[in-house]
Each structure stands twice: as structure tokens, then as C-alpha cells.
Amino acid sequence: MTTVTSPIAGRAIGLAAVPDPVFSGAMVGPGTAIDPVREPCEAVSPVDGVIVSLHAHAFVVVDDEGHGVLTHLGIDTVQLGGAGFELLVNKGDRVTRGQAVVRWNPADVEAAGKSPVCPVVALEATAEALSGLHDSGDVTVGDVLFVWE
């Protein structure tokens, strides 16, 4: 069982509200999304594990049970070419829940014409595998978003 916590502060809105059909249709996997507070912040690891994929705008941490959790910082932010994002870890690093992974500013993403909404997705999971899904209301860093059975 893996408890996935919020990598950022903001308002949980659920995947259905993400302005991207790949995420809103849960094609990547089930989970939720956070509409972040519009201020400079650090996105932190939602689980203990290893960074297996790392880009300026997104990262995947796989825990010891083999569960991969994607944190995607904004929508279409790959088009920013890394501008406004600072990587704080390296691919292959072991991280702990709450450890800073990427420094960014959601307000800058929005000013660049992109949505700052952040999907947090359980890769290769079924919707039935998740419980306690937090898809509304305010969240702070470290609040439980869902439990992956």
C-alpha cells in the first residue's frame, strides 16, 4: 500500500477538471490534480522512492513496491523548454516524501499562457486500486491525495 501526498499547495480539483484530454480522461492513469497557489515554490516528492524520470516540468518517483507516481507541473509546460524550472535532484536519486524536486513559479507558467494545474497520477494503476481520492478543497504540501492499494 502506497500513500501519495500532495507535492504542492493549492486546491484539489480532480483529473476530470484538467484542461488536457490525456489527463482528464485518465489515459496516463488515475489520480487527482492540484490547482497551485500562484507563488514561487518547490514541488516535493509525493512518496519515498527513486526518481526514474526527470524533466523540468514533470517527474516520476517509483517507490519500493514498484508504484510509479507522476507529478506534472502545469499543462503543456514542456513547450516552455525548461524556462522557469530548476531541478533540485537528479534522475536515479533516492528521495524521501516531502523532499524538494523542482523549484518553479506557477504564476510565471500562467503568465506564459499555460495552465499551472498539476496532475498527480498513479501510473499503470486502475481507478479501483486508489482509495480516499482527494479531488476537492484546499491542500497543503504533504496532505494525503490518495492511497494506492
Sequence and secondary structure as in RCSB ss.txt:
>XXXX:A:sequence
MTTVTSPIAGRAIGLAAVPDPVFSGAMVGPGTAIDPVREPCEAVSPVDGVIVSLHAHAFVVVDDEGHGVLTHLGI
DTVQLGGAGFELLVNKGDRVTRGQAVVRWNPADVEAAGKSPVCPVVALEATAEALSGLHDSGDVTVGDVLFVWE
>XXXX:A:secstr
 EEEE SS EEE  GGGSSSHHHHTTSS SEEEEEE SS EEEE SSSEEEEEEETTEEEEE TTS EEEEE SB
SGGGGTTTT EE S TT EE TT EEEEE HHHHHHTT B  EEEEETT  GGGEES   SEEE TT EEEEE 
